Amino acid sequence: MKLGKVEFCHFLQLIALFLCFSGMSQAELSRSRSKPYFQTGRSRTKRSWVWNQFFVLEEYMGSDPLYVGKLHSDVDKGDGSIKYILSGEGASSIFIIDENTGDIHATKRLDREEQAYYTLRAQALDRLTNKPVEPESEFVIKIQDINDNEPKFLDGPYTAGVPEMSPVGTSVVQVTATDADDPTYGNSARVVYSILQGQPYFSVEPKTGVIKTALPNMDREAKDQYLLVIQAKDMVGQNGGLSGTTSVTVTLTDVNDNPPRFPRRSYQYNVPESLPVASVVARIKAADADIGANAEMEYKIVDGDGLGIFKISVDKETQEGIITIQKELDFEAKTSYTLRIEAANKDADPRFLSLGPFSDTTTVKIIVEDVDEPPVFSSPLYPMEVSEATQIGNIIGTVAAHDPDSSNSPVRYSIDRNTDLERYFNIDANSGVITTAKSLDRETNAVHNITVLAMESQNPSQVGRGYVAITILDINDNAPEFAMDYETTVCENAQPGQVIQKISAVDKDEPSNGHQFYFSLTTDATNNHNFSLKDNKDNTASILTRRNGFRRQEQSVYYLPIFIVDSGSPSLSSTNTLTIRVCDCDADGIAQTCNAEAYVLPAGLSTGALIAILACVLTLLVLILLIVTMRRRKKEPLIFDEERDIRENIVRYDDEGGGEEDTEAFDMAALRNLNVIRDTKTRRDVTPEIQFLSRPAFKSIPDNVIFREFIWERLKEADVDPGAPPYDSLQTYAFEGNGSVAESLSSLDSISSNSDQNYDYLSDWGPRFKRLADMYGTGQESLYS
């Protein structure tokens, strides 16, 4: 019958006890045959009672102490005179000895895995004298191993990977189990491996623990991970042996065994023709069941009519093929494109080329949609040239634009005035002819860059832009002049023929051959005895003295007119005056003091600056005279001189007043206090000579009820009117009162009415009123004279 695990362990313990007892009996027999040990005086007989080792089973589970062995000396006669003593490792704590019989017992459960053997010393003593009767002997108690430890996987659980599609027998990983039992005794530590879970895909070598593949063509895309359970069993795997398990997670790594495949055989995309260059038209992707580097693809256009119009690239993240535009689309030129695109793996595995081509193709059709486009100019830039002497209205050039759409809508032209602020040019709205609108000046602006707008007649929102660069050609229209304001001095002690100034000229024109100036003195200055001019023929001239003995007291400043002619066609000339000041110089010819500093103006002032200063002084004098005159006129009495002939005065009433700030023309006190009594005042803006024509002054009653009511009514209207000015504004009320003391002076109806007004007195006012006297006089003869 088969024994269980526990029964088998008890059976082994009984066998071990039997072997130990047999060894102990033979040890006692060998000791009994040895000679007795005597110690008398100096002589001693040596006896042999040395033991190599005792054996004791580990893991004893009994209730009584475990018998280990027996010590016995030949001197011991059994009368109790000999006492046995045990010392060393575990003495008294683990191992005890019967001092009378020498029997050794183990009092505790022993574990070989904790300590495999113990070293002890035994001694036999005379009980009465307590002296040794045998020499001290050392022996070993070895713990006999039993199979009490199962195998353990110290490095588990394990993870491993193996490429998919690997052949049978491909090594995956090696597992190792350790057994704490004694590997030198029996089979307690002899381990064999087996696979409990993971079949039929994997197998394990029983002795080495190497896990290998057991099935061919395992596909990661079908299943990429397997969980294996590996068992390690001691006792060489026999029944009754102990076992341990571990798990192994095996992942199938990817290989490039799947070619890319497009999900569809054809694609179609619609794009507007206005799509900018480099824009994305479409994204397509070929499916690949592989992952990582094995799924990386390359796309290319292998055929079609859009090879130069489109290009395809790959998105490194998504492995998509990105189709973009390389050139502008034009619906009117071509309405659709067809592309044949191929996708292929970057790195194909030659082991799997037999599965089929690792590439695939698809067709992409791109439909171009029509878009209402702005007019397009025939040229991106129109260079034009025009002379600055051209007349207003002359044609400079023509631009042309057309509607690229199939409708071919008419185009109207205009100039973007932001590029032609001065409005130098005009353009014909229908023909695109550009003409001059103002006189041109190259020296002001040599190149005009203008933008021409072309607008569709049917859709004004569609505007195209063309660019025109108009270069102004130079003509000789600027006379030469001094290059700078020269400050020329001549020393009093100057010698004849001495150069006192070198002059040059500038010209705003730019002739193609460069400037060439000719210098000379004017006709009036040619025969002067003071200075001469020498043309250096290099666009410069030198001013030389003709005499010596210049004296500041006689003449401190000389004006030398110089005639300059350019080389243009036709040539232009100008006369420039050089101011020469006489100065007192030191021995080196450096001016110290000039007469102009003491008597006239600083030498640095030019003729233009002097004229400006004089003009400012003259203007100030005129203003001062006007102010003095106005003040004197204001101080004149308002009463006319009786001797004056008031009929000779003509009065102009064209003064509109000074506005809100003019407090001289109006007395504001009357508005602030309605009860004020008017005094006789005349308006300051009226000429005193016509005072008699104004309305006679009068004093109103202290409380002018009519005027007060008028003011209060206007104030109430302003208060309730939301659109009226704010409270701090000035309200002007043209109130004339109820009547006039002078009554009506109008004569419009004097002829038609029976007015008895007599205007004969007009004849007495002098010849200037004769015409009025003839018109309004009563005499018949005066009407036609």
MOLIN-V167963 format. One line per field, one symbol per residue. burial: 1 if it has 24 or more other C-alpha atoms within 12 Angstrom, else 0. Layout:
burial=???
This chain:
burial=00000000100110011001000100110010000010000000001111101111111100000111111111110000011111110100011111111111111111110000111111111100000111111111111111111111100101111111110001111111111111000011111111100100111111001111110011110000111111111111100111111111111111111111110000100011101000101111111111100111111111000100111111000011111110011110000111111111101100000000011111111111110111111000010111110000011111111111100011111111000100011111100111110001110000111111111100000111111111111111111111001111111111000111111111111100001111111100000001111110001111111100011100011111111111110001111111111111000000101111000000100000000000000000000000000000000000000000000000000000000000000000000000000000010111111110000000000000001100100000000000000000000000000000000000000000000000100000000000001111100000000
